[in-house]
Amino acid sequence: MLLIQYKRPGGGTQVGLLDAEGREVRGLVGFDSTVALAQAAIARQVSLEALLAGVPSETPRPYDAIVEQGLLLPPLTHADDAHCHVTGTGLTHLGSAASRNAMHKKLAEAQTLTDSMKMFQLGLEGGKPAVGAVGVAPEWFYKGDGSIVRASGQDLETPDFALDGGEETEIVGLYVNGPDGAPWRVGFALGNEFSDHVTEQQNYLYLAHSKLRACSVGPALRVGPLPAHVEGHTRLIDAQEQVRWAKPFLSGEANMSHSIANLEHHHFKYALFRRPGDVHIHFFGAATLSFSDGVRVQAGERWEIESPAFGPPLVNRLRVDRREAPPVRAL
């Protein structure tokens, strides 16, 4: 089951049910946002699927028309950007068979491990604890609030001081906190976590700086559990509409060194992230990225990220933001 959010042509917003082919959308009567839908399910103590079974829908409309009119929104948002937390975890994926074997060989042969290799090794050894147990904590980072989240079709802007603007194809967990602060997973979506890899490469302590960028999520939210094995493709299209770079990606717990439950535990164990009514967008880590293949994305080029499990592709173009930050003034 796939949900999208979009603007109504005459004003207001709507949450709709997208068909399996990604062609038609049926607006859900009585719900103008995914948050409202989630809150109704929490209040009634039923699953989203059970709730949706009793919600009437409007006449279907073409998904492509919503996209072409620029009406598409990220699949989960909060009316107040400050109450939407965007975060993520890294070093969580095993990667391809070849890179996995190479990683294991390095772990076996290295006398001194880098911090990244140590973190990866910890995940291999303790990232998937038994049900009810707590595993090793993953790498964690903060990206921003709801103001940085872009929908499919919108530009991903990189600041002009950035040294790089590269994609990170990931699965995203989408959450709404209940009235008591308990987190509820609404579903999963495709995401482009988008980072400055050159800045990070200079010094690992610059990781925090490299993550303070825009990101994109969607277009659809998948209700229900994440498949254990997720396959998809990422493509970079240049200004001449040619495929400049393309690569398959793998995700899902079968391709990860951490379980989803373990990643969720180590995020929501902090009381800060259990504030009633807040929304959380949490990236689960990337397995492949064009930067690793020597690609430097140029302004005007676009990414297309797709997986059959998530409906239509997530499409965004890179744009440079040349606004200057104002100086700090003393009062």
C-alpha positions in Angstrom: 0.0 0.0 0.0 1.4 3.4 -1.1 0.5 6.8 0.2 1.4 10.2 -1.2 0.7 13.8 -0.1 0.0 16.6 -2.5 -1.5 20.1 -2.8 -5.0 20.6 -4.0 -5.2 22.9 -7.1 -7.6 25.2 -5.3 -5.7 25.3 -2.1 -5.1 23.0 0.9 -3.4 19.6 1.0 -4.5 16.0 0.5 -3.3 12.5 1.3 -4.0 9.9 -1.3 -3.7 6.2 -2.0 -1.5 5.4 -5.0 -2.2 2.3 -7.1 0.4 -0.4 -7.4 1.3 0.7 -10.9 1.9 4.3 -9.8 -0.6 5.7 -12.3 -3.7 6.8 -10.3 -4.3 8.5 -7.0 -7.5 8.3 -4.9 -7.7 11.1 -2.4 -8.8 10.0 1.1 -11.9 11.7 2.3 -11.4 13.5 5.6 -7.6 13.5 5.7 -5.5 16.4 4.5 -2.2 15.0 5.7 -0.4 11.8 6.5 0.2 13.0 10.0 -3.6 13.3 10.5 -4.0 9.8 9.1 -1.4 8.4 11.5 -2.8 10.3 14.5 -6.2 8.8 13.8 -4.8 5.3 13.7 -2.9 5.9 16.9 -6.0 7.2 18.6 -8.1 4.2 17.5 -5.2 1.7 18.3 -5.5 0.2 14.8 -3.0 -0.3 12.0 -3.0 2.1 9.0 -4.2 -0.7 6.7 -7.2 -1.4 9.0 -8.0 2.3 9.2 -7.7 2.8 5.5 -10.1 -0.1 4.8 -12.9 2.1 6.2 -11.9 5.4 4.7 -13.9 6.5 1.6 -12.0 7.8 -1.4 -12.5 10.4 -4.2 -12.5 9.8 -7.9 -9.1 8.6 -9.1 -6.8 11.2 -10.7 -3.6 10.7 -12.7 -0.4 10.7 -10.7 1.5 12.2 -13.6 -0.9 15.2 -13.6 0.0 15.9 -9.9 3.7 15.8 -10.7 3.4 17.9 -13.8 1.5 20.6 -12.0 4.2 20.7 -9.2 1.7 19.7 -6.6 3.6 16.7 -5.1 4.7 17.0 -1.5 7.0 14.7 0.6 5.0 11.8 1.9 5.2 12.8 5.5 5.5 16.4 6.8 4.7 18.5 9.9 2.9 21.8 9.7 5.7 23.3 11.8 9.1 22.4 10.3 10.7 22.7 13.8 8.8 19.6 14.9 10.2 17.5 12.1 13.6 15.9 12.9 15.7 14.7 10.0 18.5 12.3 11.0 20.3 9.2 9.9 22.7 6.3 10.5 25.7 5.3 8.5 27.9 2.2 8.0 24.9 0.0 8.2 25.0 -1.8 4.8 27.1 -4.7 3.6 27.2 -3.5 0.0 27.8 -5.8 -3.0 29.3 -9.3 -2.6 32.6 -8.0 -4.0 32.9 -5.0 -1.6 31.7 -7.2 1.3 34.5 -9.7 0.6 37.0 -6.9 0.4 35.8 -5.4 3.6 36.1 -8.7 5.4 39.6 -9.2 4.0 40.6 -5.7 5.3 39.2 -6.5 8.7 41.2 -9.7 8.9 44.4 -8.2 7.7 44.5 -4.7 9.1 46.6 -4.2 12.2 45.1 -0.8 12.9 41.5 -0.1 12.0 40.2 3.3 11.2 37.2 4.6 13.3 34.9 3.8 10.3 36.2 0.3 10.0 35.8 -0.2 13.8 32.2 1.0 13.6 31.5 -1.3 10.6 33.0 -4.2 12.5 30.9 -3.5 15.6 27.8 -3.6 13.4 28.8 -6.9 11.8 29.3 -8.4 15.3 26.4 -6.8 17.2 24.0 -4.9 14.9 21.3 -7.6 14.8 20.5 -8.6 18.4 17.9 -11.2 19.3 14.3 -9.9 19.5 14.0 -7.8 22.7 17.7 -7.4 23.1 19.7 -4.2 22.5 22.5 -4.3 19.9 25.5 -2.1 19.4 24.8 1.6 18.6 25.3 2.7 15.0 26.9 5.8 13.7 24.3 8.6 13.9 24.0 12.1 12.4 21.7 15.1 12.3 20.7 16.6 9.0 18.2 19.3 9.9 14.5 20.0 10.4 11.5 19.8 8.0 12.6 22.8 6.1 15.4 20.8 4.3 13.1 18.0 3.0 12.3 18.1 -0.7 9.6 16.3 -2.7 10.2 14.4 -5.9 10.4 16.9 -8.7 12.0 19.7 -6.6 15.6 20.8 -6.8 18.2 19.7 -4.3 20.1 22.9 -3.6 23.7 22.8 -2.5 25.3 26.0 -0.9 27.9 27.7 -3.0 30.5 27.1 -0.3 30.1 23.4 -0.6 32.9 21.3 -2.1 30.6 18.6 -3.4 26.9 17.7 -3.8 26.5 13.9 -4.2 23.6 11.6 -3.8 23.2 8.9 -1.1 20.4 6.4 -2.1 18.7 5.2 1.0 15.6 3.8 2.6 13.9 6.2 5.0 11.9 5.4 8.1 8.9 7.7 8.7 7.5 8.2 12.2 4.9 10.1 14.2 5.1 10.3 18.0 1.8 9.6 19.8 0.2 11.9 22.5 2.3 10.1 25.1 5.5 10.5 23.1 5.8 6.9 22.0 7.1 6.7 18.4 5.0 5.0 15.8 6.4 3.9 12.4 4.1 5.1 9.6 6.1 3.4 6.9 9.1 3.6 4.6 10.1 5.6 1.5 13.0 6.1 -0.9 15.4 8.9 0.0 18.3 10.8 -1.4 20.3 11.8 1.7 22.6 14.1 -0.3 25.9 15.0 1.3 29.2 16.9 0.7 31.6 14.0 0.4 34.7 16.1 -0.3 34.2 18.0 2.9 33.8 14.7 4.8 36.9 13.2 3.1 39.1 16.1 4.4 38.6 15.0 8.0 36.1 12.6 9.5 35.3 15.2 12.1 33.8 17.3 9.3 31.0 14.6 8.9 28.6 16.8 10.8 29.2 19.7 8.4 28.8 17.5 5.4 25.4 16.3 6.4 23.8 19.8 6.9 22.2 19.8 3.4 18.9 19.4 1.8 17.5 15.9 1.2 14.6 14.4 -0.7 12.0 11.7 0.3 9.3 9.9 -1.6 7.4 10.2 -3.7 5.4 7.4 -2.0 5.3 6.1 1.6 5.1 2.3 1.7 2.8 1.1 4.5 3.8 -2.0 6.4 7.1 -3.8 7.0 10.2 -3.2 4.9 11.0 -6.2 2.7 14.1 -8.1 3.8 15.6 -7.7 0.4 15.1 -4.4 -1.6 16.5 -3.9 -5.1 16.6 -0.7 -7.1 18.6 1.6 -9.4 20.1 5.0 -9.2 20.8 7.0 -12.4 22.5 10.4 -12.9 21.2 12.2 -16.0 23.3 15.0 -17.5 22.1 18.2 -19.1 22.0 16.5 -22.6 19.5 13.9 -21.2 22.2 11.2 -21.3 22.8 8.6 -18.5 26.1 9.7 -17.0 26.2 7.2 -14.2 24.0 4.3 -13.1 24.2 1.6 -10.5 21.9 -0.9 -8.8 21.5 -0.7 -5.0 20.5 -3.2 -2.4 18.9 -2.6 1.0 16.6 -4.3 3.5 17.9 -6.2 6.5 19.2 -9.1 4.4 21.8 -6.5 3.0 22.4 -4.7 6.3 24.7 -5.2 9.3 22.0 -3.7 11.6 18.4 -4.6 12.1 15.8 -1.9 11.6 14.6 -2.4 15.2 18.2 -1.8 16.5 18.5 1.4 14.5 15.2 2.6 15.7 16.0 1.8 19.3 19.2 3.8 19.3 17.4 6.9 17.9 14.3 6.9 20.0 16.1 6.0 23.3 16.7 9.7 23.6 13.8 11.5 25.3 14.5 14.5 23.0 13.1 12.4 20.2 10.0 11.3 22.0 8.2 14.7 22.2 4.5 14.2 21.6 3.3 15.0 18.1 6.8 15.3 16.5 7.6 13.8 13.1 10.8 11.9 12.4 12.5 11.2 9.0 15.4 8.8 9.6 17.8 7.6 6.8 19.0 4.1 7.3 22.3 4.3 5.3 23.6 3.9 1.8 25.3 1.0 0.0 26.4 2.7 -3.2 27.1 6.2 -4.3 28.4 7.9 -7.4 31.2 9.7 -5.5 32.9 6.3 -4.8 33.2 5.9 -8.6 34.8 9.3 -9.1 31.7 11.1 -10.2 31.2 14.8 -9.3 27.7 15.8 -9.9 27.2 19.1 -11.8 24.5 21.7 -11.4 21.6 21.0 -13.7 22.1 17.2 -13.6 19.3 15.1 -12.0 19.0 11.8 -10.1 16.4 9.2 -10.7 16.1 6.7 -7.8 13.6 3.8 -8.1 12.7 0.5 -6.7 9.6 -1.6 -7.6 8.7 -1.8 -3.9 8.2 1.9 -3.6 6.2 3.0 -6.7 7.3 5.9 -8.9 10.9 7.1 -9.0 12.3 9.8 -6.8 13.6 12.5 -9.2 15.6 15.6 -8.2 17.9 18.0 -10.0 21.0 19.6 -8.4 21.0 23.4 -8.0 23.5 25.8 -6.5 22.2 28.1 -3.8 24.2 31.4 -4.0 22.5 33.2 -1.1 25.1 34.6 1.3 24.7 34.1 5.0 24.3 37.5 6.8 26.9 38.5 9.3 26.4 38.0 13.0 25.6 41.4 14.7 25.9 42.3 18.3 22.9 43.8 20.2 
